[in-house]
Amino acid sequence: MALRIFLLLRLIAFIGVIYVALHIAVARWSRRPGSRLLWFFEILTAPLIRLAARCAGPEAPPDRLRWLALGGCVAVWATIVLLEKIVVGR
């Protein structure tokens, strides 16, 4: 049962990493500021970006918030992987 819970948490954290990384890529290479693809990733990653904004403060630029959110997601994912190895022993 613990293995299934860790697998689910790992998957959710990894999906967060992928989505924020894609948001960073789209924001960097998007030619139009109002593109639908950029809007999609802004909506998709908004909860993670808001968490990063709480840590960074109200005046942080959006690029920095995206990178902070990516770092946070990677840190959560790595922590879950290490906890899984400790608890489950795999």
C-alpha positions as CSV (number, residue, x, y, z in Angstrom):
1,M,0.0,0.0,0.0
2,A,2.8,2.4,0.8
3,L,4.4,1.7,-2.5
4,R,1.2,2.7,-4.3
5,I,0.9,6.0,-2.3
6,F,4.6,6.9,-3.1
7,L,4.1,6.0,-6.7
8,L,1.1,8.3,-6.9
9,L,2.9,11.2,-5.2
10,R,5.9,10.7,-7.4
11,L,3.7,10.8,-10.5
12,I,1.9,14.0,-9.4
13,A,5.2,15.7,-8.6
14,F,6.8,14.7,-11.9
15,I,3.8,15.9,-13.8
16,G,4.2,19.3,-12.0
17,V,7.9,19.3,-13.1
18,I,7.0,18.6,-16.7
19,Y,4.2,21.2,-16.9
20,V,6.3,24.0,-15.3
21,A,9.2,23.2,-17.6
22,L,6.9,23.3,-20.6
23,H,5.5,26.6,-19.3
24,I,9.1,28.0,-19.1
25,A,9.8,26.9,-22.7
26,V,6.6,28.2,-24.1
27,A,7.0,31.6,-22.3
28,R,10.5,31.9,-23.6
29,W,9.8,31.1,-27.3
30,S,6.3,32.4,-27.6
31,R,6.2,35.3,-30.1
32,R,2.8,36.6,-29.2
33,P,2.1,37.5,-25.5
34,G,-1.5,36.6,-25.9
35,S,-1.1,33.2,-27.4
36,R,-3.5,30.4,-26.5
37,L,-0.7,28.0,-25.7
38,L,0.9,30.4,-23.2
39,W,-2.6,31.1,-21.7
40,F,-3.1,27.3,-21.3
41,F,0.2,26.8,-19.4
42,E,-0.5,29.9,-17.3
43,I,-3.8,28.4,-16.2
44,L,-2.4,24.9,-15.8
45,T,0.6,26.0,-13.6
46,A,-1.1,28.8,-11.7
47,P,-1.4,26.9,-8.4
48,L,2.3,26.1,-8.4
49,I,3.3,29.7,-9.5
50,R,1.2,31.1,-6.7
51,L,3.0,29.0,-4.1
52,A,6.3,30.3,-5.5
53,A,5.0,33.8,-5.4
54,R,4.4,33.5,-1.7
55,C,8.0,32.6,-1.1
56,A,9.5,35.2,-3.5
57,G,7.4,38.2,-2.5
58,P,5.0,40.4,-4.5
59,E,7.5,42.1,-6.7
60,A,9.2,39.1,-8.2
61,P,9.2,38.9,-12.0
62,P,7.1,36.1,-13.7
63,D,10.3,34.4,-15.1
64,R,11.7,34.1,-11.6
65,L,8.4,32.7,-10.3
66,R,8.4,30.0,-12.9
67,W,12.0,29.0,-12.1
68,L,11.2,28.9,-8.4
69,A,8.1,26.8,-9.0
70,L,10.2,24.4,-11.1
71,G,12.9,24.2,-8.4
72,G,10.2,23.5,-5.8
73,C,8.6,20.8,-7.9
74,V,12.0,19.1,-8.5
75,A,12.7,19.3,-4.7
76,V,9.4,17.7,-3.8
77,W,9.9,15.0,-6.4
78,A,13.4,14.2,-5.2
79,T,12.3,14.2,-1.6
80,I,9.5,11.7,-2.4
81,V,11.9,9.5,-4.3
82,L,14.3,9.4,-1.3
83,L,11.5,8.8,1.2
84,E,10.3,5.9,-1.0
85,K,13.7,4.4,-1.0
86,I,14.0,4.7,2.8
87,V,10.5,3.5,3.7
88,V,9.9,0.9,1.1
89,G,13.5,-0.1,0.6
90,R,13.4,-0.4,-3.2
